[in-house]
Amino acid sequence: MKLTTGFTLVAAGLSVTALLGPQATAAAAPSCPDVQVVFARGTFEAPGVGATGQAFVDALTAGLPGESVSPYAVNYPASLDFAEAAQGVADAANTIESTAASCPNTKIVLGGYSQGAAVAAYTTADNVPAGFVLPAGLSGPMPASVAPHVDAVVLFGTPSPLFLGLADRQAPPIEIGSRYQSKTLELCAPGDPVCSPGISLDRAAHSAYKDNGMADQAADFVIRQLGAPAPAAQQAV
């Protein structure tokens, strides 16, 4: 969906038996990970999953020994132009839909930090907000059939209504779609000026997720959502 202030798999079969004989074999299909983490970084972070995303992926990987965990960095500018977050929504949604279709047994985890948390939340939307135009690459909200493939959603430092209004007055409210609410964890560090309901100037709090234990908390939540017991070090006391 465009925030106003804004796969095609091609298969071609070619018989080469007559030329190469019966030993010719088709190319192996790409392997599917046990878990795919689709994560959107925060504003100004370098392309990738960002510091918070990496801390979360590391904690999740450590908590799922023997399982393959594949991170996917949502492709979007992560700039001060909040309208460009729509590009991330399109990329995240298309990636999730593609994985659900090509790797139906892969468990998908959607996440984001700061502006990326807004991207992840918008990706779960039930409907396109009135007055907003879908960005290129999206034909509508993710189909209901995709929701069962997404086992968990984790959001770090999601912009509060107050902060969102400062970032972009025309941005739609950040809400989790109804199909994803029961499997979503939202984390806000004490004093974080981006997600706290009041006014705070503690900018260090907004950068603390990679170090303050909340990445581990999110990993613990996801592990439980996936149906695996949390490691002893991560279990709640």
C-alpha positions in Angstrom: 0.0 0.0 0.0 1.3 3.4 -0.9 1.7 5.8 2.0 0.9 9.0 0.1 3.4 11.4 2.0 3.2 6.9 -0.2 7.0 -14.2 -9.5 6.9 -15.4 -11.6 8.5 -18.8 -11.9 9.3 -19.6 -15.5 9.7 -23.3 -16.2 10.8 -24.5 -19.5 11.1 -28.2 -20.3 13.6 -29.3 -22.9 14.2 -33.0 -23.7 17.9 -33.7 -24.2 17.6 -37.4 -24.0 18.2 -37.9 -27.7 21.4 -35.9 -27.4 22.8 -36.9 -24.1 21.1 -40.1 -23.4 19.2 -41.3 -20.3 21.9 -40.0 -17.9 20.7 -36.4 -18.2 19.0 -35.1 -15.1 17.0 -31.9 -14.2 18.6 -29.2 -12.1 18.0 -29.6 -8.4 15.3 -27.4 -6.9 16.5 -24.8 -4.4 16.5 -26.1 -0.8 13.9 -24.7 1.6 15.0 -23.6 5.1 13.2 -24.8 8.2 12.6 -21.2 9.2 12.7 -18.0 7.2 13.0 -14.7 9.0 11.7 -11.8 6.9 13.0 -8.7 8.7 12.9 -5.0 8.0 15.7 -2.8 9.3 15.3 0.6 10.9 15.8 4.1 9.5 19.3 4.8 8.3 20.6 1.3 8.9 22.7 -0.2 6.2 21.0 -2.7 3.8 20.6 -6.0 5.6 18.5 -6.9 8.7 20.2 -4.3 10.8 21.7 -4.6 14.3 18.5 -5.4 16.1 17.5 -7.9 13.4 20.8 -9.6 13.5 20.7 -9.9 17.3 17.3 -11.5 17.0 18.3 -13.9 14.2 21.4 -14.9 16.1 19.3 -15.6 19.3 16.7 -17.5 17.2 19.3 -19.6 15.5 21.0 -20.5 18.8 17.6 -21.5 20.2 16.8 -23.9 17.3 19.8 -26.2 17.1 19.6 -28.6 14.1 17.2 -26.3 12.2 18.1 -24.0 9.4 17.2 -20.4 9.9 17.5 -18.2 6.8 17.2 -14.4 7.2 15.7 -12.3 4.4 16.4 -8.5 4.6 13.4 -6.6 3.4 14.5 -4.4 0.5 13.4 -0.8 1.0 15.2 2.6 1.5 14.7 3.0 5.3 15.0 6.7 4.8 13.4 9.7 6.5 10.8 9.7 3.7 8.3 7.5 5.5 6.2 7.2 2.4 9.0 4.9 1.0 8.1 2.3 3.6 5.5 1.2 1.1 8.3 -0.3 -1.0 9.2 -2.5 2.0 5.6 -3.6 2.5 5.5 -4.7 -1.2 8.8 -6.6 -0.9 7.9 -8.3 2.4 4.5 -9.4 1.2 5.8 -10.7 -2.1 8.6 -12.6 -0.3 6.2 -14.2 2.1 3.8 -15.2 -0.6 6.6 -16.6 -2.7 8.0 -18.6 0.2 4.6 -19.9 1.2 4.0 -21.1 -2.4 7.5 -22.6 -3.2 8.4 -23.8 0.4 5.0 -24.7 2.0 6.7 -26.4 5.0 9.0 -23.5 5.8 7.9 -21.6 8.9 7.9 -17.9 8.3 8.7 -15.3 10.9 8.0 -11.6 10.1 9.7 -8.9 12.0 11.0 -5.3 12.0 12.6 -2.6 14.0 11.5 1.0 14.2 10.3 2.1 10.7 10.8 -1.6 9.8 8.3 -2.5 12.5 5.8 -0.3 10.8 6.6 -2.0 7.5 6.1 -5.5 9.1 2.8 -4.4 10.7 1.4 -2.9 7.5 2.3 -6.1 5.7 -0.2 -8.0 7.9 -3.1 -5.6 7.1 -6.5 -7.0 6.4 -7.5 -4.2 4.0 -6.0 -1.2 2.2 -6.8 1.9 4.2 -9.3 4.2 2.5 -7.7 6.8 0.4 -4.4 5.0 -0.1 -3.1 3.6 -3.3 -1.2 0.3 -3.5 2.4 0.6 -4.5 3.9 -1.1 -7.5 4.2 -4.8 -7.0 1.2 -5.2 -4.8 -2.3 -6.1 -5.9 -3.9 -6.1 -2.4 -3.4 -7.4 1.1 -1.7 -10.8 1.5 -4.3 -13.6 0.9 -5.9 -15.3 3.9 -4.3 -18.5 2.7 -0.8 -17.1 3.5 -1.5 -16.4 7.2 -1.1 -20.0 8.4 2.5 -20.0 6.9 3.5 -17.1 9.1 4.1 -18.5 12.6 5.1 -15.4 14.4 5.5 -11.6 14.0 7.9 -9.7 16.2 8.1 -5.9 16.3 10.8 -3.8 18.1 10.2 -0.1 18.8 7.1 0.3 16.7 6.3 4.0 16.1 3.6 5.3 18.4 0.7 7.3 17.0 2.4 10.4 18.3 5.7 9.6 16.6 4.0 8.4 13.4 2.1 11.7 13.2 5.4 13.6 13.4 7.0 11.3 10.8 4.1 11.4 8.3 0.7 13.0 9.1 -0.9 11.1 6.2 0.4 7.7 7.2 -2.3 5.2 8.1 -2.5 3.9 11.7 0.0 1.0 12.4 -2.2 -2.0 13.2 -1.7 -5.7 13.1 -4.1 -7.6 10.8 -6.7 -9.8 12.5 -5.1 -13.0 11.2 -1.8 -12.2 12.8 -2.7 -10.6 16.2 -2.6 -13.8 18.2 1.0 -14.5 17.0 2.5 -11.1 17.4 4.9 -9.8 20.0 5.5 -6.0 20.2 8.4 -4.8 22.3 9.1 -1.3 23.4 12.2 -0.5 25.6 11.5 1.7 28.6 12.0 5.3 27.6 12.1 4.6 23.9 10.9 7.9 22.3 9.7 6.2 19.2 7.3 3.7 20.7 6.6 5.1 24.2 3.1 6.7 24.5 4.5 9.8 26.1 7.3 12.2 25.3 10.9 10.9 25.9 14.3 12.2 24.7 16.2 9.0 25.6 17.4 8.2 22.0 19.8 5.6 23.4 16.8 3.5 24.5 15.7 3.2 20.9 19.0 1.6 20.0 19.1 -0.7 23.0 17.2 -3.7 21.6 20.3 -5.5 20.4 21.7 -5.4 23.9 18.9 -5.2 26.4 17.7 -8.8 26.3 14.6 -8.1 24.1 16.1 -9.9 21.1 16.4 -13.0 23.3 12.8 -12.4 24.5 11.6 -12.2 21.0 13.5 -15.4 20.0 11.9 -17.2 23.0 8.5 -16.1 21.9 9.1 -17.3 18.3 10.5 -20.6 19.4 7.4 -21.3 21.4 5.2 -20.2 18.5 7.1 -22.7 16.3 6.2 -25.4 18.8 9.7 -26.0 20.1 10.7 -25.8 23.8 12.7 -22.7 24.7 16.3 -23.3 25.7 16.8 -23.3 29.5 18.8 -20.0 29.3 15.8 -18.3 27.6 12.9 -19.8 29.6 11.1 -17.3 31.8 11.9 -17.4 35.5 
